[in-house]
């Protein structure tokens, strides 16, 4: 299992990368490995306001469908449209295949998330 340094993680296996006031969010290598072959990603609408902990969308695999949660509060400014045609990119490169980008409403919420070391401990 790969856990990248420089990202933030949730107990529900999402990762978050911060760039100024924009957060890119995806699912972790652990999550995609547990789900197996991902076949569909339900993307949120651009402009939607999302609160921390709310469902952003759904990721479906041949084994299951799992809700995808936002680690932070913000407004959807971009979705990874490429995942509509090639959702399997999440299996190949989970940390490059971001699902959604949010303009953060409260960047201090990031301090509640886990770093690499803390996330590795919960996935063992």
C-alpha positions as CSV (number, residue, x, y, z in Angstrom):
1,X,0.0,0.0,0.0
2,X,1.3,3.4,-0.9
3,X,0.8,6.5,1.3
4,X,2.2,9.7,0.0
5,X,3.9,12.3,2.0
6,X,2.7,15.9,1.8
7,X,-1.0,15.0,1.6
8,X,-3.7,14.9,4.3
9,X,-5.8,11.9,5.1
10,X,-9.2,10.9,6.6
11,X,-10.4,7.9,8.5
12,X,-12.8,7.2,5.6
13,X,-9.8,6.9,3.3
14,X,-9.9,10.2,1.3
15,X,-6.7,12.2,0.6
16,X,-6.5,15.9,0.3
17,X,-3.8,18.1,-1.4
18,X,-3.7,21.8,-0.6
19,X,-2.7,24.4,-3.1
20,X,-3.4,27.9,-1.7
21,X,-7.1,28.0,-0.9
22,X,-7.9,25.0,-3.3
23,X,-8.0,21.4,-2.1
24,X,-7.8,18.5,-4.5
25,X,-9.5,15.4,-3.1
26,X,-9.4,11.7,-4.1
27,X,-9.5,8.3,-2.5
28,X,-6.4,6.6,-1.1
29,X,-4.5,3.6,-2.4
30,X,-5.9,1.6,0.6
31,X,-9.5,2.5,-0.4
32,X,-9.0,1.6,-4.1
33,X,-7.3,-1.7,-3.2
34,X,-10.2,-2.6,-0.9
35,X,-12.8,-1.8,-3.6
36,X,-11.0,-3.6,-6.4
37,X,-11.7,-2.7,-10.0
38,X,-13.4,0.8,-10.1
39,X,-16.0,1.0,-12.9
40,X,-17.8,4.3,-12.2
41,X,-17.4,7.6,-10.4
42,X,-20.4,9.8,-9.6
43,X,-19.1,13.4,-9.7
44,X,-20.6,16.3,-7.9
45,X,-22.0,19.4,-9.7
46,X,-19.6,22.4,-10.1
47,X,-20.8,25.2,-7.8
48,X,-22.2,22.8,-5.2
49,X,-21.4,23.8,-1.6
50,X,-20.2,20.9,0.5
51,X,-19.7,20.8,4.2
52,X,-16.9,18.7,5.9
53,X,-18.1,15.1,6.3
54,X,-20.8,15.4,3.7
55,X,-21.1,12.9,0.8
56,X,-19.5,14.4,-2.3
57,X,-20.3,11.4,-4.6
58,X,-20.0,7.7,-5.1
59,X,-17.2,5.4,-6.3
60,X,-18.4,2.1,-7.7
61,X,-16.4,-1.0,-8.3
62,X,-17.2,-4.6,-9.3
63,X,-17.4,-5.4,-5.6
64,X,-19.3,-2.5,-4.1
65,X,-20.4,1.2,-4.2
66,X,-18.9,3.4,-1.6
67,X,-19.8,7.0,-0.7
68,X,-17.0,9.6,-1.0
69,X,-16.8,12.2,1.7
70,X,-15.4,15.7,1.8
71,X,-12.7,16.2,4.4
72,X,-13.3,20.0,4.3
73,X,-16.0,22.6,3.7
74,X,-16.0,24.4,0.4
75,X,-17.4,25.0,-3.0
76,X,-16.9,22.6,-6.0
77,X,-14.8,24.4,-8.6
78,X,-13.7,21.5,-10.7
79,X,-14.4,17.8,-11.2
80,X,-12.2,15.3,-13.0
81,X,-14.3,14.7,-16.1
82,X,-11.7,12.1,-17.4
83,X,-13.0,9.7,-14.7
84,X,-16.3,9.5,-16.4
85,X,-14.7,7.6,-19.3
86,X,-11.7,6.1,-17.5
87,X,-12.7,5.5,-13.8
88,X,-10.0,2.8,-13.6
89,X,-7.4,5.5,-13.4
90,X,-8.1,5.6,-9.7
91,X,-6.9,2.0,-9.5
92,X,-3.7,2.8,-11.5
93,X,-2.8,6.1,-9.9
94,X,-5.0,6.9,-6.9
95,X,-3.0,10.0,-5.9
96,X,-3.0,11.4,-9.4
97,X,-6.6,10.7,-10.2
98,X,-8.2,13.4,-8.1
99,X,-11.9,13.4,-8.1
100,X,-12.9,16.9,-7.1
101,X,-11.4,20.3,-6.3
102,X,-12.9,22.6,-3.7
103,X,-12.3,26.2,-2.9
104,X,-11.9,25.9,0.8
105,X,-14.2,28.0,3.0
106,X,-12.2,27.3,6.2
107,X,-8.6,26.3,5.5
108,X,-8.1,25.7,9.2
109,X,-10.2,22.5,8.9
110,X,-7.1,20.8,7.3
111,X,-5.5,20.8,10.8
112,X,-8.1,18.1,11.8
113,X,-6.8,15.7,9.2
114,X,-4.1,13.0,9.5
115,X,-0.6,13.2,8.1
116,X,1.1,10.2,6.4
117,X,2.4,8.6,9.6
118,X,-1.0,8.8,11.4
119,X,-2.8,7.4,8.3
120,X,-0.4,4.5,8.0
121,X,-1.1,3.5,11.6
122,X,-4.8,3.1,11.0
123,X,-4.4,1.1,7.8
124,X,-2.2,-1.6,9.3
